[in-house]
């Protein structure tokens, strides 16, 4: 029966009588069949894998802690635990780290994006952008771990600087330190700034730059009056990516931060390791609230709905 | 913004190469101040390259550009007395109409009151009063081009360059904008140089037209000269709806040439062209001057006649095109206004005689 159904459509053109199973098979695929429901797949996906886990995270954060799991109930004990311990302070500190990483990634990454848009031939631009995707093909664990022999006391950076006579003592503040975490975050997430910045600039027509030549805008004002405002939504999107990752990816402080280094992700991890699930959920809830607040501010500043709209 | 009759633009042996590709090949010409000038030619012919060289967006590979007698070949666009209106998408998308127009004056550090007055006046001139607070994406294509025009004119530089400014507009709007551009040019009195591949657009706006093709200046003249008396064969083929016939000079005397088309001999004015007996030449007759000489009609003696076979009539609204085939196989077209002349019907395949007034064909030696 099923073979008839599959070959049915092929026969349909010339065949004088179409087999009934084939017709029914096509009904299932038709506008009133699968096609009608296929549009709901993203909605189901969103509810199942995005909305539901977030809602559960919030709900579980107020559950009662048991020895190995938790039970339904309502208590703000986890939040109290969070805000009355060093965790709140660590969380703020981790936000500060995140902000520093964003600023440094902007300072390094956005000029790269501008350079690729303005100075690389149009046909080569996407290939150059592709180069910055390559590091993502390597496991993040390996990538972050590889920073150790670079930044360490006897690492490449220190050996090179000592060899050149720039320093006489190895710099130790760049590994197993807060600075090490920031360096790791920037190195790991810099491509996000380059991608987002480039995509925003790609939408800017070349004519715009020529008009600036015609009007005599000059380099500095071209950057502040034209490039920066036009790329602002992209820069914000890239910044959110980097901020959220440096807040949440526990790997970086674990490998590069040394003793006592934490970020929000690591605090949550530690809570899970200690089998304090409500606490882990409370931390996650606070992260969600932070992100939503950030997006709200961004939306008020740049109207993020415009990010996806073609310019002009 | 004064009406000036001196030479606004002079281009001497100007050439531009892109790597091994020669985009512009040693072009020289000049443009009088206060004129509306069109650079017309097929795509990829070098006209935009020429405009960009005049505007300073490209550096010449050889030759010089003089604007008002001053060599500006190595000056950037903002240091030249020119301003450019681009094809499309050239408004600052994050600025209102008002800020777009005001931006150039702000850079020049003009006092705010003066900026406001000038912007207001310019928006009035291009017919966009009250659009000050609109964003570019809220405007139609035609309105965006008007804002660009205002943004350039407000700088009061005395040569305006327009690079296919109407190419992205639909036919009706393009027609209106042509007249609008012409009106604005007459009002401000500065030199406009308008690049287009659309001959109708060029004929509408321009006082003078230069035909640019294959990196060369083919021909230059008033719009009427270019249309009615093209010197070059290329111009005849490009402008209007000309029938171009190949032949050989059979005889030349008293400023008139007899051209042997292979199946007929016709007489044409030579206008002092350097043609000698035996030279391969071409002659062009505009399709609206070509007639099917019907039976019973007695053409004047000066008319030149050739035999042909009728192919078909194509109805085009305003005009009807009668397509006929010559004995050597080329197809030519005679156009008549619909309903104006007696709309004779011809059988496809029937033998007809084509004719034109003797002084209306043009001889081309190149």
Boltz contact constraints between the chains, C-beta under 6 A:
constraints:
  - contact:
      token1: [A, 205]
      token2: [B, 89]
      max_distance: 6.0
  - contact:
      token1: [A, 207]
      token2: [B, 86]
      max_distance: 6.0
  - contact:
      token1: [A, 207]
      token2: [B, 89]
      max_distance: 6.0
  - contact:
      token1: [A, 207]
      token2: [B, 90]
      max_distance: 6.0
  - contact:
      token1: [A, 210]
      token2: [B, 57]
      max_distance: 6.0
  - contact:
      token1: [A, 211]
      token2: [B, 90]
      max_distance: 6.0
  - contact:
      token1: [A, 213]
      token2: [B, 77]
      max_distance: 6.0
  - contact:
      token1: [A, 214]
      token2: [B, 77]
      max_distance: 6.0
  - contact:
      token1: [A, 214]
      token2: [B, 83]
      max_distance: 6.0
  - contact:
      token1: [A, 214]
      token2: [B, 84]
      max_distance: 6.0
  - contact:
      token1: [A, 215]
      token2: [B, 104]
      max_distance: 6.0
  - contact:
      token1: [A, 215]
      token2: [B, 107]
      max_distance: 6.0
  - contact:
      token1: [A, 216]
      token2: [B, 78]
      max_distance: 6.0
  - contact:
      token1: [A, 216]
      token2: [B, 107]
      max_distance: 6.0
  - contact:
      token1: [A, 229]
      token2: [B, 94]
      max_distance: 6.0
  - contact:
      token1: [A, 230]
      token2: [B, 94]
      max_distance: 6.0
  - contact:
      token1: [A, 311]
      token2: [B, 93]
      max_distance: 6.0
  - contact:
      token1: [A, 312]
      token2: [B, 89]
      max_distance: 6.0
  - contact:
      token1: [A, 312]
      token2: [B, 93]
      max_distance: 6.0
  - contact:
      token1: [A, 312]
      token2: [B, 136]
      max_distance: 6.0
  - contact:
      token1: [A, 312]
      token2: [B, 137]
      max_distance: 6.0
